[in-house]
């Protein structure tokens, strides 16, 4: 993979909250390491296995992955960077699977592999800019097309064995991992997809599967496969929470990493945020990602903290986190060229023309705020410090 140039010296540094998590502390106790790793997941299967792994293996392998398929929304960008940096700080190595072949199987970017790979480079560039610690050698981006081709003799027999040991209904139950449902009309390639993703876990020698709750079913399939082949050490599932959209009942997030300050402010202003309601409140869900939550939730539930105070504070927090990304894509020549190529490709794909319109809006540069750490943004009552 081609390396990119360093960010310009006049760019805003990555968020302090992300930087602080990127420093590994070898003197951490087993309990401290366990607590850090466990904090990444909404669910862990199984906690006792995780504790044994950390006690017996100095540098566990964590597997994460993504389909390069267009714009990156804020949860994917910020949460992945935070989670990866946490895992590194606890002594883990993170292998990030750039699933270009999988995006092709799932008909992303019209199934054009070259376009998918450009999108992959663009998304990696965003994670660099936002503060993911990829310089210390503990994060490895692996392109599925390259790795599978170079070790085909290992990969395809594994995929075939998983496919032969499972009935079609069990595989169809995993279709959620592709953003599909069992009722969708699937191509043969899409039916093959879950067997390949299950194989990835063993192919990458992963100890921990660190993916979203939407990927849980295929990770459970990997543990079931271990039972089938009488393998004792199963991959531990660490499923992170999925942030909702900003409107009531909205699952998808329509706020991207290159959103302008004005767009962030407008979308947060219009966000669903009922007074005194903590459950299923998207604004509070976002804040929970960045700071200690209980005191804030108590204040909100009591009415001491009002949506009119909460929303501007959240918008400022998000803008401060996104500022390094805006700076990087405005100032770094290679990053600038990359986003231009992405823009053109989105225009060429008719079914994602809307994405292109949004991206055009996001790329309208204006004067941005100075970055501050989101950790200390809120005082009691919701004011900005």
HUJOQUI-V170237 format. One record per pair of residues at least 4 apart in sequence whose ideal C-beta (glycine too) atoms are under 6 Angstrom apart, sorted by sequence separation. I is the first residue (numbers start at 1). J is the second residue. D is the distance in Angstrom with one decimal. If there is no record, write none. Layout:
BEGIN
I & J & D
I & J & D
END
This chain:
BEGIN
7 & 11 & 4.6
14 & 18 & 5.3
28 & 32 & 4.2
34 & 38 & 5.8
53 & 57 & 5.6
72 & 76 & 5.3
74 & 78 & 5.6
75 & 79 & 5.1
76 & 80 & 5.9
79 & 83 & 6.0
107 & 111 & 5.0
144 & 148 & 5.7
151 & 155 & 5.8
152 & 156 & 5.7
166 & 170 & 4.7
180 & 184 & 4.6
186 & 190 & 4.2
199 & 203 & 5.6
200 & 204 & 5.9
211 & 215 & 3.8
255 & 259 & 5.6
259 & 263 & 4.4
277 & 281 & 5.5
293 & 297 & 5.5
305 & 309 & 5.9
307 & 311 & 5.7
327 & 331 & 5.8
328 & 332 & 5.3
378 & 382 & 6.0
379 & 383 & 4.8
14 & 19 & 5.6
28 & 33 & 5.1
72 & 77 & 4.9
87 & 92 & 4.2
103 & 108 & 4.0
127 & 132 & 4.2
134 & 139 & 4.5
142 & 147 & 5.2
166 & 171 & 5.6
175 & 180 & 4.4
186 & 191 & 5.5
201 & 206 & 5.0
226 & 231 & 4.1
245 & 250 & 3.0
259 & 264 & 5.2
288 & 293 & 4.6
299 & 304 & 4.5
300 & 305 & 4.5
305 & 310 & 5.9
38 & 44 & 5.9
44 & 50 & 6.0
109 & 115 & 4.3
245 & 251 & 6.0
278 & 284 & 5.8
299 & 305 & 4.1
329 & 335 & 4.9
346 & 352 & 5.8
379 & 385 & 5.6
53 & 60 & 5.5
87 & 94 & 5.5
104 & 111 & 5.3
109 & 116 & 5.0
148 & 155 & 4.9
175 & 182 & 5.7
245 & 252 & 5.3
328 & 335 & 5.4
377 & 384 & 5.9
201 & 209 & 5.9
226 & 234 & 4.4
245 & 253 & 5.3
273 & 281 & 6.0
104 & 113 & 5.1
346 & 355 & 5.2
347 & 356 & 5.0
376 & 385 & 5.7
84 & 94 & 5.2
172 & 182 & 4.9
209 & 219 & 4.6
272 & 282 & 5.8
273 & 283 & 4.3
329 & 339 & 5.3
346 & 356 & 3.9
223 & 234 & 4.6
271 & 282 & 5.9
255 & 267 & 5.4
271 & 283 & 5.4
103 & 116 & 4.6
222 & 235 & 5.4
346 & 359 & 6.0
178 & 193 & 5.8
100 & 116 & 5.0
343 & 359 & 5.8
34 & 51 & 5.5
100 & 117 & 5.4
124 & 141 & 5.8
219 & 237 & 4.4
278 & 297 & 5.0
34 & 54 & 5.7
100 & 120 & 5.8
174 & 194 & 3.7
198 & 218 & 5.6
33 & 54 & 5.2
197 & 218 & 5.1
201 & 222 & 4.7
246 & 267 & 5.9
98 & 120 & 4.8
278 & 300 & 6.0
171 & 194 & 5.1
198 & 221 & 5.0
216 & 239 & 5.1
278 & 301 & 5.3
194 & 218 & 5.3
198 & 222 & 5.0
248 & 272 & 4.2
30 & 55 & 5.7
62 & 87 & 5.2
246 & 271 & 4.0
247 & 272 & 5.3
276 & 301 & 5.7
209 & 235 & 5.1
213 & 239 & 4.7
276 & 303 & 5.2
283 & 310 & 5.8
287 & 314 & 5.9
208 & 236 & 4.8
209 & 237 & 5.2
210 & 238 & 4.8
212 & 240 & 5.6
206 & 235 & 5.6
213 & 242 & 5.2
62 & 92 & 4.9
208 & 238 & 5.4
212 & 242 & 5.3
283 & 314 & 5.5
59 & 91 & 5.8
60 & 92 & 5.1
61 & 93 & 5.5
62 & 94 & 4.7
63 & 95 & 5.5
64 & 96 & 5.0
65 & 97 & 3.3
67 & 99 & 5.0
163 & 195 & 4.5
275 & 307 & 5.8
162 & 195 & 4.8
59 & 93 & 5.3
65 & 99 & 5.2
69 & 103 & 5.2
201 & 235 & 5.2
273 & 307 & 4.3
67 & 102 & 5.5
68 & 103 & 5.5
330 & 365 & 5.9
67 & 103 & 4.2
159 & 195 & 5.2
162 & 198 & 5.1
246 & 282 & 5.1
159 & 196 & 5.4
162 & 199 & 5.7
176 & 214 & 5.7
177 & 215 & 5.1
244 & 282 & 5.0
69 & 108 & 3.7
159 & 199 & 4.5
67 & 108 & 6.0
158 & 199 & 4.5
177 & 218 & 5.0
243 & 285 & 5.7
326 & 368 & 5.7
40 & 83 & 4.7
98 & 141 & 5.6
100 & 143 & 5.8
101 & 144 & 4.7
174 & 217 & 4.7
268 & 311 & 5.2
100 & 144 & 5.7
101 & 145 & 4.9
158 & 202 & 6.0
173 & 217 & 5.9
174 & 218 & 4.6
88 & 133 & 5.7
93 & 138 & 5.2
94 & 139 & 4.9
95 & 140 & 5.1
96 & 141 & 5.1
97 & 142 & 5.8
98 & 143 & 4.7
99 & 144 & 5.0
100 & 145 & 5.1
323 & 368 & 5.3
40 & 86 & 5.6
81 & 127 & 5.7
268 & 314 & 5.5
95 & 142 & 5.9
97 & 144 & 6.0
268 & 315 & 4.1
68 & 116 & 5.1
84 & 132 & 5.5
85 & 133 & 5.3
155 & 203 & 5.5
323 & 371 & 4.4
77 & 126 & 5.7
81 & 130 & 5.1
36 & 86 & 5.4
81 & 131 & 5.7
88 & 138 & 4.6
265 & 315 & 4.9
319 & 369 & 5.2
68 & 119 & 3.9
72 & 123 & 5.3
81 & 132 & 4.1
264 & 315 & 5.5
320 & 371 & 4.7
68 & 120 & 3.5
320 & 372 & 5.0
37 & 90 & 4.9
77 & 130 & 5.7
321 & 374 & 5.8
36 & 90 & 4.2
72 & 126 & 5.4
264 & 318 & 5.2
68 & 123 & 5.9
264 & 319 & 5.4
33 & 90 & 4.3
317 & 374 & 4.3
261 & 319 & 5.1
317 & 377 & 4.8
18 & 81 & 5.5
22 & 85 & 4.6
162 & 225 & 5.7
165 & 228 & 5.1
21 & 85 & 3.7
24 & 88 & 6.0
313 & 377 & 5.9
21 & 86 & 5.4
24 & 89 & 5.4
313 & 378 & 5.7
18 & 85 & 5.8
21 & 89 & 5.4
257 & 325 & 5.2
316 & 384 & 5.8
313 & 382 & 5.5
313 & 384 & 5.4
106 & 178 & 5.1
310 & 382 & 5.2
309 & 382 & 3.4
305 & 382 & 4.4
105 & 189 & 4.4
290 & 374 & 4.2
291 & 375 & 5.7
105 & 193 & 5.2
260 & 362 & 5.8
97 & 200 & 5.9
259 & 362 & 5.2
258 & 362 & 4.2
261 & 368 & 5.5
95 & 204 & 5.2
22 & 133 & 3.2
19 & 131 & 5.9
18 & 131 & 3.3
15 & 131 & 5.4
14 & 131 & 2.8
126 & 257 & 5.2
63 & 201 & 5.9
63 & 204 & 5.3
63 & 206 & 3.5
61 & 205 & 5.7
61 & 206 & 5.2
61 & 207 & 5.0
62 & 208 & 4.5
63 & 209 & 5.4
64 & 210 & 5.0
60 & 207 & 4.2
60 & 208 & 5.9
62 & 210 & 4.8
53 & 207 & 5.6
75 & 243 & 3.9
75 & 253 & 5.4
73 & 253 & 4.1
77 & 257 & 4.3
74 & 255 & 4.9
73 & 256 & 5.5
71 & 256 & 4.6
72 & 257 & 4.8
50 & 236 & 5.1
49 & 236 & 5.2
45 & 237 & 4.2
44 & 238 & 5.5
129 & 324 & 5.3
130 & 325 & 5.5
43 & 239 & 4.6
129 & 325 & 4.6
41 & 238 & 3.8
42 & 239 & 5.9
40 & 238 & 5.7
41 & 239 & 5.4
41 & 240 & 5.6
42 & 241 & 4.2
126 & 325 & 5.8
129 & 328 & 3.7
40 & 240 & 5.9
125 & 335 & 5.3
122 & 338 & 5.1
122 & 342 & 5.0
118 & 341 & 5.5
115 & 345 & 4.9
110 & 349 & 5.2
109 & 349 & 5.9
78 & 321 & 6.0
71 & 355 & 5.7
70 & 355 & 5.4
15 & 321 & 5.2
14 & 324 & 5.0
12 & 323 & 4.6
12 & 324 & 4.9
12 & 327 & 4.9
11 & 327 & 3.8
11 & 328 & 5.8
11 & 331 & 5.6
7 & 328 & 5.2
8 & 331 & 4.0
8 & 332 & 6.0
7 & 332 & 5.7
5 & 334 & 5.3
4 & 334 & 5.0
17 & 373 & 5.1
16 & 373 & 3.6
17 & 374 & 5.7
17 & 375 & 4.9
12 & 371 & 4.4
END
